[in-house]
């Protein structure tokens, strides 16, 4: 209870600080204001209904049907009211208010009508759902802050260092272009619906919460939230916009040409020359280093390993498709992906180690992952020319550094699971007559 209360206070403090920073740095409202608006104004329905699904894990089946019915009914009222008032909506924002009203209503019920464990469990469910929604709002606000406060980007450094890996974004970008509209449509669907895959895995992990009356000690939502909390901080240290923006036409096809270093992605490799920071617009997020899409897809893959066969296959497919999309659409360099994998495994190890009480193997692996991640960023920033000039040395070293963290994680977690497994009891021997 103390841990959940502390987490709630920290989350609220972070959102308040982000609200103040947004108004100071960008002149725009922050996540708290934007979320409050969605009580009345048309929201994006996906995050809100995803949050409500997570909240409903703590409810009984009867309560779930009531919650869904109430959300749909409220949305019908809002849609009819907007239609009658001739309110224009965009981006599919026709409904979603009902899910937010239901979550807020459950919070009121928990405080006024529940006691003891029932109150705590329902408040945890509401908090989990609202955290998912608030995390999305906080992420959007933080990306805008990175664009406003980091006028220069370090793409030439990462693009030069990426020569050591064979410039995978250029290679995969040409493959995606050759696949035509079907390939692009499929990959774009996977890339855009990463949160849907996360909700599917989280629903499986938390399926027994209502029956057991408690949440498991570790689950995907925790990892997702911590990745989203820490990752944007790295953006401020290492601002990068990505190949399609720095070396191509921008995501829209034309919008980024005037800011690009040169318009060569994905047809011509960028030349190897001494890198330097370059000025970029004040709109495009500096959200490449590390690749959080890779980080989240890696987390989905890890947490799907304990699920049924279909979920394991889906987790593998989502990871491969996400890596292909991030490179093929020019959103990330290969160096970003390596950093994203190391970033995720280090966070995952830290969270699991906290649950175990910070044993020696966990501390060592967290320290090692942190050191490797730091070394990657330092090498991208200060050794790009050496990396590009000796690709057969630095390319394998980068991959080996990532593989060493993967190996350490697999080995350590297997040892933990072996110790946690109950000892097998010997079968009783038949008595001799």
Secondary structure, DSSP 8 states (H G I E B T S, - for coil): -HHHHHHHHHHHHHHHHHHHHHHHHTSS--HHHHHHHTTTS---HHHHHHHHHHHGGGS-HHHHHHHHHHHHHHHHHHHHHHHHHT----TTTT--HHHHHHHHHHHHHHHHH--HHHHHHHHHHHHHHHHHHHHHHHHHHHHHHHHHH--EE-HHHHHHHGGGGT-HHHHHHHHHHHHHHHHHHHHHHHHHTHHHHHHHHHHHHTTTHHHHTS--SS-HHHHHHHHHHHHHHHHHHS----HHHHSSS-TTSSTTTTT-S-S-TTTS---------EE--SSS----SS-HHHHHHHHHHHHHTTS-HHHHHHHHHHHHHHHHHHHHTTS--HHHHHHHHHHHHHHHHHHHHHHHT--HHHHHHHHHHHHHHHHHHHHHHH-HHHHHHTHHHHHHHHHHHHHHHHHHHHHHHHHHHHHHS------------
